[in-house]
Amino acid sequence: MLIVDNHIQKSFANRIGGDRFGKENVVYKFEKIKRAREKAILEKPGVPIIDMGLGEPDWMAEDEVIQVLTNEASKKENRYYSDNGSVEFKIAAGHYLERVYGVKELNPLTEINHCIGSKTALAQLPAVFINPGDITLMTVPGYPVLGTHTKWFGGEVVHLPLLKENDYLPDLNALSEEVKNKAKLLYINYPNNPTGAVATRKFYEEVVQFCKKYEIIVVSDEAYGALTFDGEQPLSFLSVPGAKEVGVSIHSLSKAYNMTGWRLGFVAGNELIVKAFAYVKDNHDSGQFLAIQKAGIYCLNHPEITLKTAEKYSRRHDMLVDVLKQVGFDVQKPKASFYLYIQIPKGIENGRSFSSAEEFSEFLIMEKLISTVPWDDSGSYVRFSVTFEADTEDEEKKIMQELQVRLQDIRCVW
């Protein structure tokens, strides 16, 4: 039982709720999903959950990568603080950007710095730029970390909706001149979570010109960058001329190399931004374990690992899209990432109606034991992930067959 000392309750910072912290009866989305999942398991014991909500890879890192970690972890010289990272990792990251994305003329010593996963970089960058009253522009739906920390520093978040009619790219021209002039940061994320959309070179060029005109810093989150398929080539914001003048891209080994728990990534781009990020980072952490960085170097030198992973996701997307189309969903295979983003129906024939994605997602978990993630930020959609647990292609097919069986009596009303 939590015993709350009154003076502690009164001392909480306003950024986390002040003296209301822990008292507000707000249940957040992922907690609601967890509770509904637990209830469904109790009500239908013996029926396995089909988990298409999980947003992390089902594969482990490659055996060779694990072996590098094992070997390097036993070396005495790797036991020290790495602070802002090893030179070897920065050089490998520079080569990786050139090989996979065609990004040239980056100085790895001054324009690249490692991070303990992309999440920490997104959390730390607002400390570099945000003063009270500054604005961060953020696409929605999306990953909220940069916005959370913007608010903690007294800044404001202005949302840019991602809509199907715009191919899930933000309309920067829809912003008022006042917002454009007050904005300090622009957060973009392609390939996108949760929509699976990809950016175009033309869009990135427009971002560069927009941010030069209004003196805005770009933070391009490219955690899913190389997980492309069906002829779609990986594209980084830094691939576009002028990008390095206005921003940075953040890369992660979590998704591309099945290393979510390893916590390793890097920030690359504008030298001043990277320098300031390193300064802030140095006051937050002491760097990632050097043995993990050595394993990361192996990964960056072997991008074919990502290609193999992308082939798996592409195959699973094909099957999932086929199943969902058969039961009446209007759905298209994404060009990248492991997410499939679909609009919810108004209801189902001879059944209930849905006023939100949250309601529809709860229906799927409670009635069909299918776990998804709802998004009601810019329309009502649910996100399916193709990272479900399956060791073989035959197992993948069996899961898809079971998914079809569970959905076969649903007739969507639009």
Summary of the structure (lengths in Angstrom):
residues: 414
radius of gyration: 22.1
end to end distance: 47.5
largest distance: 67.3
contacts: 1343
relative contact order: 0.16
helix: 47%
strand: 15%
